[in-house]
Amino acid sequence: MLLLGGLLENVGYRQVHAWFQLRGLVAALTRRTPVWTAMPRTGFTEPEPITVEPAAAT
């Protein structure tokens, strides 16, 4: 039973990890610039509105 559980635990993780590796490889080969967005902090109080200015194109 533990052997079966150990085998099933890895099903899915490896496939998802390989998918993200493939996406990264394709992005690197096509020389796409990564897009980073603002990730506001969350907490226990009311958040203040965040204004995000677009990055200047180079």
Backbone as JSON, one array per atom type, in Angstrom:
{
  "sequence": "MLLLGGLLENVGYRQVHAWFQLRGLVAALTRRTPVWTAMPRTGFTEPEPITVEPAAAT",
  "N": [[0.82, -1.19, 0.0], [1.94, 1.27, 0.8], [3.93, 1.51, -1.1], [2.44, 1.81, -3.46], [1.17, 4.23, -2.84], [3.43, 5.9, -2.74], [4.21, 5.82, -5.4], [2.0, 6.95, -6.72], [2.05, 9.48, -5.68], [3.93, 10.98, -7.05], [2.87, 11.23, -9.56], [1.76, 13.51, -11.85], [3.04, 15.76, -10.61], [5.61, 15.64, -11.79], [4.91, 15.88, -14.47], [3.73, 18.43, -14.59], [5.9, 19.97, -13.8], [7.68, 19.44, -15.9], [6.22, 20.65, -17.95], [6.35, 23.4, -17.28], [9.09, 23.73, -17.48], [9.44, 23.32, -20.22], [7.95, 25.49, -21.23], [9.57, 27.59, -20.29], [11.93, 27.07, -21.68], [11.11, 27.45, -24.35], [10.42, 30.17, -24.21], [12.93, 31.25, -23.67], [14.35, 30.53, -25.96], [12.97, 31.91, -27.94], [13.53, 34.39, -27.18], [11.87, 36.01, -25.59], [10.81, 38.69, -23.54], [10.49, 38.6, -20.04], [7.42, 39.08, -18.26], [6.62, 40.92, -15.57], [4.44, 41.51, -12.95], [2.85, 43.72, -10.58], [2.62, 42.6, -7.27], [0.54, 42.88, -4.85], [0.76, 43.27, -1.29], [-0.99, 41.36, 1.13], [-3.04, 41.56, 3.99], [-4.29, 41.87, 7.35], [-5.67, 44.2, 7.54], [-7.54, 46.85, 5.9], [-6.63, 47.15, 2.57], [-4.7, 49.68, 0.91], [-5.42, 51.41, -2.13], [-3.51, 50.46, -4.95], [-1.49, 51.96, -7.31], [-0.29, 51.26, -10.46], [2.23, 52.01, -12.62], [2.82, 51.84, -16.11], [5.69, 50.19, -17.47], [8.49, 51.73, -19.02], [9.07, 51.44, -22.48], [11.84, 49.9, -24.04]],
  "CA": [[0.0, 0.0, 0.0], [2.82, 2.43, 0.84], [4.61, 1.59, -2.4], [1.47, 2.39, -4.39], [1.03, 5.64, -2.46], [4.66, 6.59, -3.15], [4.21, 5.96, -6.86], [0.94, 7.88, -7.12], [2.36, 10.82, -5.2], [4.73, 11.68, -8.05], [2.14, 11.38, -10.81], [1.21, 14.86, -11.95], [4.06, 16.74, -10.29], [6.66, 15.62, -12.81], [4.36, 16.37, -15.73], [3.58, 19.88, -14.47], [7.25, 20.53, -13.77], [8.19, 19.36, -17.27], [5.49, 21.65, -18.75], [6.92, 24.72, -17.01], [10.44, 23.73, -18.06], [9.27, 23.48, -21.66], [7.55, 26.88, -21.47], [10.75, 28.42, -20.06], [12.87, 26.85, -22.77], [10.57, 28.12, -25.54], [10.54, 31.61, -23.99], [14.34, 31.6, -23.79], [14.78, 30.39, -27.36], [12.35, 32.96, -28.74], [14.04, 35.63, -26.58], [10.78, 36.83, -25.07], [11.12, 39.34, -22.27], [9.53, 38.19, -19.02], [6.48, 40.11, -17.83], [6.42, 40.87, -14.13], [3.37, 42.42, -12.52], [2.87, 44.06, -9.15], [1.93, 41.65, -6.4], [0.32, 43.63, -3.61], [0.74, 42.52, -0.04], [-2.3, 41.21, 1.75], [-2.92, 41.48, 5.44], [-5.51, 41.83, 8.13], [-6.32, 45.5, 7.48], [-8.01, 47.24, 4.57], [-5.5, 47.57, 1.74], [-4.8, 50.94, 0.18], [-5.35, 51.15, -3.57], [-2.17, 50.51, -5.51], [-1.45, 52.39, -8.71], [0.87, 50.69, -11.15], [2.53, 52.73, -13.86], [3.44, 50.93, -17.07], [7.13, 50.33, -17.64], [8.87, 52.4, -20.27], [9.58, 50.52, -23.49], [13.23, 50.18, -24.41]],
  "C": [[0.87, 1.26, 0.0], [3.56, 2.6, -0.49], [3.69, 2.21, -3.44], [1.26, 3.88, -4.1], [2.23, 6.46, -2.88], [4.72, 6.79, -4.65], [3.17, 6.98, -7.32], [1.22, 9.31, -6.7], [3.11, 11.63, -6.25], [4.0, 11.86, -9.38], [1.51, 12.76, -10.82], [2.27, 15.9, -11.69], [5.12, 16.79, -11.37], [6.16, 16.17, -14.13], [4.2, 17.89, -15.7], [4.94, 20.56, -14.49], [7.87, 20.51, -15.16], [7.52, 20.39, -18.18], [6.08, 23.04, -18.54], [8.36, 24.82, -17.52], [10.37, 23.96, -19.56], [8.87, 24.91, -22.0], [8.74, 27.82, -21.29], [11.76, 28.29, -21.18], [12.4, 27.56, -24.04], [10.7, 29.64, -25.39], [12.0, 32.06, -24.14], [14.81, 31.54, -25.24], [14.17, 31.46, -28.26], [12.71, 34.35, -28.22], [12.91, 36.58, -26.16], [11.21, 37.45, -23.75], [10.07, 38.92, -21.24], [8.65, 39.37, -18.59], [6.24, 39.92, -16.34], [5.35, 41.9, -13.78], [3.49, 42.67, -11.03], [2.06, 43.02, -8.37], [1.72, 42.32, -5.05], [0.3, 42.72, -2.39], [-0.69, 42.44, 0.49], [-2.1, 41.06, 3.24], [-4.28, 41.46, 6.09], [-6.27, 43.15, 8.1], [-6.78, 45.79, 6.06], [-6.82, 47.71, 3.73], [-5.77, 48.93, 1.09], [-4.72, 50.64, -1.31], [-3.94, 51.36, -4.1], [-2.27, 50.96, -6.96], [-0.16, 51.89, -9.33], [1.04, 51.45, -12.45], [3.18, 51.78, -14.83], [4.93, 51.23, -17.23], [7.42, 50.98, -18.99], [9.45, 51.38, -21.23], [11.0, 50.91, -23.86], [13.46, 49.85, -25.85]]
}
